[in-house]
Amino acid sequence: MTTRPQPDGREAYPCFVPLTTRWMDNDVYGHLNNVVYYSLFDTAVNSLLIQAGALDIHGGEVIGLVVETHCNFFESLAFPQRIEAGVRVANQGRSSVRYEIGLFAEGAPSCAARGHFVHVYVDSKSRRPVAELPAPYLQALKALTP
């Protein structure tokens, strides 16, 4: 028997990114469409990497390709709503990182959704995995590791 996933509290995440929902994010049921959660995950992680000076989306030699994603939903989120995305690094390999993200309604004690994705970092031209993560990435990841 599998244990049902439970929402994380804020203490599980070393870093938070404020996000907002948009009118177009709601589906016909009045809450965020499932694909929006994945977009918010991606936005939170990449925002942190850009702010840390690790990710250069226009001219960087290294980019992250998503090879795995997952999400558990606990409560609905909707427009208009402010969201706080908690981010942590769960596992770091030679060229890959598993990021875990909790989406919290602003001020809520536990996440409304929790998910993860795995980036494999590759050379931006050849699309082959890098031999090792560059120093700016390693530095940025330290701040996200509990």
N, C-alpha and C positions, 0 to 999 in steps of 0.2 A: 504494500500500500504506500502510495506516494503522499508525502506531507504537502499540504496546500501552502503555497508561498504566502508570506505575510509582509505587510508594508514595513519599510525601514523608518526609523526616526531620524531627525536631523543630525544626531551625533554620529551617524554612520558615514557622513560625508565631510571631507576636510575643506571643500571649496563650494561656493554657490554662485550661480549666474542668474541675474534677473532676466526674465523673458516676459513677453506679452502675447496674448492670443490675438487673432485677427478675425474679422467678420467672416471671411471665407473658410476659416478653420472648422466651423460648426457643420455638422451633417444634419440630415432631415430629422434626426431624433433629438436635436437640441444640445448635443455635446460634441467635443472634439472628435473628428474622424480619426480612426486608428492610425492612419499614415502620418498624421500630424505629430503624434507622439515621437515617432522615429525622426522626424524633421527637427523637433525640439532637442532630442538627444544630440544629433549631429551639430546643431547650432551651438549648444552649450559647450561641447568638447572643443570644437574648432575655434570658438571665440576665445577660450582660455589659451589655446595653443598660439593663436595670433597675438593675443595680448602679451604672452610670454616671449615673443620674438622667435618662436620655433617654426611656425608655419607661415610661409610666404605663398599665398595662393596664386600669385601672378608670375613669380620668377624663381620660386624655390626649386632646388634640385631633388628634394624628397617630398613625396606626398603619401597620404594614407588611403588605402583602398579598403572599403568595408567588405569583410568576408563572412561575417556572421552577425545576426541580430536576434534579439528576443525582447519581449515585453510582457509584464504581468500588470493587469489593470485592477485597481482596488476601489477607486471612486471616480466619478465623472469630473472632468474639467470642461469649461466652455468659454465662449466669448460673451461678454468682456470679462476677462479675468487676468490678474497678474500671477505669474508663476515663478517659482524659484527652483532652479535645477541644481540639485546636489550632484557633484561629480567626484568619482574616486577611480584610482587605478587598482584593478583587482589582480592583474597578472601582467608582467612585462617580460618579454622574450628578447631575443637578439634583434629581430626586425618586426615584432608584433607587440601590440598592447591590447588588453581587454579593459575597456572602460565600462564602469557601471554608473548609471544615472538614475536618480530619484527625482520625479517631478512633484513638487509640493505646491498646493494652492498657497498664495502669499500668507505667511504666518502660521500655516498648519503644522502641527507637531509630527505628522507622519505623511509619507508620500502617497499620492493618489495613483501613481504608476511607477514601476521600477523596471528598468531594462538594462541591457548591455549591448555593446557591439565591439567587434574585434577589428582593429585596423592592422593591416600588414603594410609596413612602410616600404615604399619602392622608389627606385630612381624615376624621376618624372619623365625622362625620355625613353628609357628601355622598358619600363614597367616591371623590372626584375627586383626582387627583394634586396634591400641594402644589406651589406655585411654586418653593420651595427648601426644603431640609432645615433644620429649626430648629437654632439654635446648640447646644443640648445634644447633638443627634445628631452634628453636625459634630465636637464635642469628643470624643465617645465613639469615633467612627470613626478619629480620629487615632491613638489607642492601638492600633488593630487594623490599621493600614496599615504594611506592612513598609518 
